Amino acid sequence: MPESRCEFVMPFVTVKSAGGPHDDDAYTAGFEMGHLDAFLNAGHHGAFTTHCVPIQAVNREQADLLAMRWHFTSTFAEFGDETDPEHLWLHAHFTRSADA
């Protein structure tokens, strides 16, 4: 795994590639989905009605579940290297449901 992927947002010092105990992919996925969960929670409480964010393609199903949890609908569009799952990303667009 390229170091730049773990340092996309900030350096993660507890991942294996930095000598720590945590799996790099699991740690970055957890960080990404935790951030999305908090953000959609704020949107559910009226902070915004739509949000678009890039996410790793491997997190699509989890992002969709988070959207449902906070009463958003989600759509996804791929970008990046379709031949390499490590470099495939999604534009994730979330719209608050009318019944929220």
C-alpha positions in Angstrom: 0.0 0.0 0.0 1.5 3.4 -1.0 2.3 5.6 2.0 0.5 8.5 0.3 -2.9 6.7 0.7 -2.5 6.7 4.5 -1.4 10.3 4.5 -4.2 11.6 2.3 -5.9 13.4 5.1 -3.1 13.4 7.7 -0.3 11.1 8.7 -1.6 8.0 10.6 1.2 7.0 12.9 -0.4 3.8 14.4 -0.7 1.9 11.1 1.6 -1.0 10.2 3.3 0.9 7.4 4.4 3.5 10.0 5.5 0.7 12.5 2.2 0.6 14.4 -0.2 -2.3 15.2 -3.2 -1.4 13.0 -3.9 -2.6 9.4 -3.5 0.3 7.0 -6.6 -0.4 4.9 -8.9 -1.0 7.9 -7.6 2.1 9.7 -8.1 4.4 6.7 -11.6 2.9 5.9 -12.6 3.4 9.6 -11.4 6.9 9.6 -13.2 7.7 6.3 -16.5 6.2 7.3 -16.3 7.7 10.9 -15.9 11.1 9.3 -18.8 10.5 6.9 -21.0 9.3 9.8 -20.4 12.4 11.8 -20.9 14.7 8.8 -24.2 13.0 7.8 -25.4 13.2 11.4 -24.9 16.9 11.2 -26.9 17.1 8.0 -29.7 15.0 9.5 -30.0 17.7 12.1 -30.3 20.5 9.5 -26.8 21.6 8.8 -27.2 20.9 5.1 -29.5 19.1 2.6 -26.9 17.8 0.1 -23.3 16.8 0.3 -20.8 15.4 -2.2 -17.5 13.8 -1.1 -14.9 11.5 -2.7 -14.7 8.1 -1.0 -12.7 5.0 -1.6 -14.8 2.7 -3.9 -14.4 -0.2 -1.4 -16.4 1.8 1.1 -19.5 2.2 -1.1 -21.8 -0.3 0.7 -20.9 1.1 4.1 -21.4 4.7 2.9 -24.8 3.7 1.6 -25.7 2.2 5.0 -24.6 5.4 6.7 -26.8 7.4 4.3 -29.8 5.3 5.2 -29.1 5.6 8.9 -29.2 9.4 8.7 -32.1 9.6 6.2 -30.1 10.4 3.1 -30.3 8.9 -0.4 -27.0 8.3 -2.1 -25.7 8.1 -5.6 -22.1 7.2 -6.7 -20.0 7.9 -9.7 -16.6 6.2 -10.2 -13.3 8.0 -11.0 -9.7 7.0 -10.9 -8.1 3.8 -12.3 -10.9 1.3 -13.0 -8.3 -1.5 -13.5 -6.8 -1.0 -10.1 -9.2 -1.2 -7.1 -6.6 0.4 -4.9 -6.9 3.6 -7.0 -10.7 3.6 -7.7 -12.7 6.3 -6.0 -16.3 7.4 -6.0 -18.0 10.8 -6.0 -20.6 10.0 -3.3 -23.5 12.4 -3.4 -25.9 12.4 -0.5 -29.3 14.1 -0.5 -31.4 14.4 2.7 -34.7 12.5 2.3 -37.9 14.5 2.4 -39.1 12.5 5.4 -36.1 13.3 7.5 
